[in-house]
Amino acid sequence: APQAGMPPQSPQIQQQPLAAAKTAANPNSTQNSLEIAAIRDGIVIMNDGSFRSVVMAKSINFDLMSINEQEAVEYAYQSFLNSLYFDVQIIIRSRKIDMRPYLEKLGKIRTEMSNMLLGMLMEDYIFFIDDLVQQTNIMNKEFYVVVPFIPVIGAGGAVDAGKGLLGGLLGGKKQATIKIDEVALEKAKTELTNRVQSVVSGLIQLGVQSIPLDTQELIELYYNAYNPDTATRQTLKQA
């Protein structure tokens, strides 16, 4: 249990037989604003016992296509949406790019140049890029498709919310406990695998390349989302 004056422990998932994710009793804690209990095996486990997979997709230049190509993409997109038997969430995320590593690489290349003319041209280019970075924010757009799986909740179901749920969230002494059955997790893996494959196959028909995110990539995605300033200056190491 969290001690007085100590930050709440991160939710953890155990292998056997059940996993317990606990939230702190402090209603003002940042921990209580997070809806994620754990990330495991390429799946995001939510506090309510539901599951998510995330597919990262590349973009296509629709404006440069001919009229016939645009119509073909629109019909393919319509067919893709009609083929889905589950809800999806499409997210477009803009992220600031840290250009310092690129500028450092250019500076190193400049020091190794022996040709004076090429060196001067490189210095002008470095100055141009540095001035551009100082005046504007260089952004990168990323595209994601969130694929959910919400198991049936009830007696003997996959998720069991403890009686102390309200007391924990409202600042009482009891803590919220969510138990996730390992059998339900395996079922979620199977179902999400099928759903992700449907999404990837449908996007291919549009000419959009996509790939599901693994555990490390999901951790980095959520870390970058919750820490946009820090994420531009450092990266997470592989566990």
C-alpha positions as CSV (number, residue, x, y, z in Angstrom):
1,A,0.0,0.0,0.0
2,P,1.3,3.5,-0.7
3,Q,3.0,5.2,2.3
4,A,2.3,8.7,3.5
5,G,4.2,11.2,1.5
6,M,5.3,8.7,-1.1
7,P,4.2,8.6,-4.8
8,P,1.7,5.9,-5.8
9,Q,3.2,2.7,-7.2
10,S,2.6,2.0,-10.9
11,P,0.0,-0.6,-11.7
12,Q,1.6,-4.0,-12.4
13,I,0.3,-7.2,-14.1
14,Q,1.3,-10.5,-12.6
15,Q,1.3,-13.8,-14.5
16,Q,-0.6,-16.2,-12.2
17,P,-3.5,-16.3,-11.6
18,L,-4.8,-12.8,-11.5
19,A,-3.3,-9.4,-12.0
20,A,-4.1,-6.5,-9.7
21,A,-3.8,-2.8,-10.6
22,K,-4.1,-0.4,-7.7
23,T,-4.7,3.3,-7.8
24,A,-3.8,5.7,-5.0
25,A,-6.3,7.0,-2.6
26,N,-5.4,10.6,-3.3
27,P,-8.1,11.9,-5.7
28,N,-5.7,14.7,-6.9
29,S,-3.0,12.3,-7.9
30,T,-1.8,12.3,-11.5
31,Q,-2.1,8.5,-11.3
32,N,-5.8,8.8,-11.1
33,S,-6.0,10.7,-14.4
34,L,-4.3,7.8,-16.3
35,E,-6.7,5.2,-17.7
36,I,-3.9,2.7,-18.4
37,A,-3.3,-0.2,-16.0
38,A,-0.5,-1.9,-17.9
39,I,1.1,-2.5,-21.3
40,R,1.9,-6.1,-22.0
41,D,2.5,-8.3,-25.1
42,G,1.7,-5.4,-27.4
43,I,-1.7,-4.8,-25.7
44,V,-2.8,-1.8,-23.6
45,I,-4.7,-3.0,-20.6
46,M,-7.1,-0.3,-19.4
47,N,-8.3,0.4,-15.8
48,D,-11.9,-0.7,-16.7
49,G,-10.6,-4.1,-17.9
50,S,-10.9,-3.4,-21.6
51,F,-8.0,-3.8,-24.0
52,R,-6.5,-1.8,-26.9
53,S,-4.1,-2.4,-29.8
54,V,-2.6,0.4,-31.8
55,V,-1.8,0.4,-35.5
56,M,0.6,3.0,-36.9
57,A,-0.2,4.0,-40.5
58,K,1.7,6.0,-43.1
59,S,0.0,8.8,-45.1
60,I,-0.6,9.1,-48.8
61,N,-0.6,12.2,-50.9
62,F,-4.2,12.4,-51.9
63,D,-4.0,15.8,-53.5
64,L,-1.4,14.7,-56.1
65,M,-3.6,11.8,-57.3
66,S,-5.8,12.0,-60.4
67,I,-9.5,12.2,-60.2
68,N,-9.9,8.5,-60.9
69,E,-7.3,7.6,-58.3
70,Q,-9.0,9.8,-55.7
71,E,-12.3,8.1,-56.4
72,A,-10.7,4.7,-56.1
73,V,-9.3,5.6,-52.7
74,E,-12.6,7.0,-51.5
75,Y,-14.5,3.8,-52.5
76,A,-11.8,1.6,-50.9
77,Y,-12.0,3.6,-47.7
78,Q,-15.8,3.3,-47.7
79,S,-15.5,-0.5,-48.2
80,F,-12.9,-0.7,-45.4
81,L,-15.2,1.1,-42.9
82,N,-18.2,-1.1,-43.9
83,S,-16.2,-4.2,-43.4
84,L,-15.4,-3.5,-39.8
85,Y,-17.5,-5.3,-37.2
86,F,-16.0,-3.3,-34.3
87,D,-15.3,0.4,-33.5
88,V,-12.0,2.0,-34.2
89,Q,-10.5,5.4,-33.3
90,I,-8.4,7.3,-35.8
91,I,-5.8,9.6,-34.2
92,I,-3.7,12.3,-36.0
93,R,-0.9,13.4,-33.7
94,S,1.4,16.4,-34.4
95,R,4.8,16.1,-32.8
96,K,7.7,18.6,-32.6
97,I,10.9,17.3,-34.1
98,D,14.2,17.8,-32.3
99,M,16.7,19.0,-34.9
100,R,19.7,19.2,-32.7
101,P,21.0,15.7,-33.5
102,Y,20.7,16.5,-37.2
103,L,22.6,19.8,-36.8
104,E,25.3,18.0,-34.7
105,K,25.7,15.4,-37.5
106,L,26.0,18.2,-40.1
107,G,28.7,19.9,-37.9
108,K,30.7,16.7,-37.7
109,I,30.5,16.3,-41.5
110,R,31.7,19.9,-41.9
111,T,34.8,19.3,-39.7
112,E,35.8,16.3,-41.9
113,M,35.6,18.2,-45.2
114,S,38.8,19.2,-46.8
115,N,37.3,21.1,-49.8
116,M,37.0,24.7,-48.9
117,L,34.1,25.5,-51.3
118,L,32.0,22.5,-50.0
119,G,32.8,23.5,-46.5
120,M,31.4,27.0,-47.0
121,L,28.3,25.7,-48.7
122,M,27.8,23.3,-45.7
123,E,28.2,26.2,-43.2
124,D,25.6,28.2,-45.1
125,Y,23.2,25.2,-45.0
126,I,23.8,24.6,-41.3
127,F,23.2,28.3,-40.6
128,F,19.9,28.2,-42.7
129,I,18.6,25.1,-40.8
130,D,19.6,26.5,-37.4
131,D,17.8,29.9,-38.2
132,L,14.8,28.0,-39.4
133,V,14.6,26.0,-36.2
134,Q,14.9,29.1,-34.1
135,Q,12.0,30.8,-35.9
136,T,9.6,28.0,-36.5
137,N,8.5,24.7,-34.9
138,I,9.2,21.8,-37.3
139,M,6.3,19.3,-36.8
140,N,5.8,15.8,-37.9
141,K,2.3,14.2,-38.3
142,E,1.8,10.6,-37.1
143,F,-1.3,8.6,-37.8
144,Y,-2.7,5.8,-35.6
145,V,-5.7,3.5,-35.6
146,V,-6.8,2.4,-32.1
147,V,-8.4,-1.1,-32.1
148,P,-10.4,-1.9,-28.9
149,F,-11.7,-5.1,-27.3
150,I,-14.2,-4.8,-24.5
151,P,-15.0,-8.1,-22.9
152,V,-18.4,-8.9,-21.4
153,I,-18.4,-7.7,-17.8
154,G,-20.6,-9.6,-15.3
155,A,-20.6,-12.3,-12.7
156,G,-17.5,-14.5,-13.3
157,G,-16.4,-12.2,-16.1
158,A,-12.9,-11.1,-17.0
159,V,-12.9,-8.0,-14.8
160,D,-13.8,-7.8,-11.1
161,A,-13.9,-4.3,-9.6
162,G,-13.3,-4.3,-5.8
163,K,-15.8,-2.8,-3.4
164,G,-13.4,-0.2,-2.4
165,L,-13.5,1.5,-5.8
166,L,-15.5,4.6,-4.9
167,G,-13.8,4.9,-1.5
168,G,-10.4,4.9,-3.2
169,L,-11.3,7.4,-5.8
170,L,-12.9,9.7,-3.4
171,G,-10.1,9.7,-0.9
172,G,-11.2,7.0,1.5
173,K,-9.0,4.5,3.1
174,K,-10.0,1.7,0.7
175,Q,-8.2,1.3,-2.6
176,A,-9.5,0.5,-6.0
177,T,-8.6,-3.0,-7.2
178,I,-9.1,-4.3,-10.7
179,K,-8.4,-8.0,-11.3
180,I,-7.7,-9.3,-14.8
181,D,-8.1,-12.9,-15.5
182,E,-5.2,-14.4,-17.5
183,V,-7.6,-16.5,-19.5
184,A,-9.5,-13.3,-20.5
185,L,-6.2,-11.7,-21.5
186,E,-5.3,-14.6,-23.8
187,K,-8.8,-14.3,-25.3
188,A,-8.2,-10.6,-25.9
189,K,-4.9,-11.3,-27.6
190,T,-6.6,-13.7,-30.1
191,E,-9.5,-11.3,-30.8
192,L,-7.2,-8.2,-31.1
193,T,-4.9,-10.1,-33.5
194,N,-7.8,-10.8,-35.8
195,R,-9.1,-7.2,-35.6
196,V,-5.7,-5.7,-36.2
197,Q,-5.2,-8.0,-39.2
198,S,-8.5,-6.7,-40.6
199,V,-7.4,-3.1,-40.2
200,V,-4.0,-3.7,-41.8
201,S,-5.6,-5.6,-44.7
202,G,-8.2,-2.8,-45.2
203,L,-5.6,-0.1,-45.2
204,I,-3.5,-1.9,-47.8
205,Q,-6.5,-1.7,-50.1
206,L,-6.1,2.1,-49.8
207,G,-2.4,2.0,-50.5
208,V,-1.7,2.8,-46.9
209,Q,1.1,0.9,-45.2
210,S,0.6,0.1,-41.5
211,I,2.0,-1.9,-38.7
212,P,0.8,-2.8,-35.2
213,L,2.9,-1.4,-32.3
214,D,4.7,-3.7,-30.0
215,T,5.1,-3.3,-26.2
216,Q,8.1,-1.0,-26.3
217,E,6.6,1.2,-29.1
218,L,3.4,1.5,-27.1
219,I,5.3,2.6,-24.0
220,E,7.2,5.2,-26.0
221,L,3.9,6.4,-27.7
222,Y,2.2,7.0,-24.4
223,Y,5.3,8.4,-22.8
224,N,5.6,10.9,-25.7
225,A,1.9,11.8,-25.4
226,Y,2.1,12.5,-21.7
227,N,5.6,14.1,-21.7
228,P,5.8,16.1,-25.0
229,D,8.5,18.5,-23.9
230,T,10.8,15.8,-22.3
231,A,10.2,13.4,-25.2
232,T,11.8,15.7,-27.7
233,R,15.1,15.7,-25.7
234,Q,15.4,12.1,-24.6
235,T,14.3,8.6,-25.7
236,L,13.4,5.6,-23.7
237,K,15.8,2.7,-23.6
238,Q,14.8,-0.8,-24.5
239,A,13.9,-2.7,-21.3
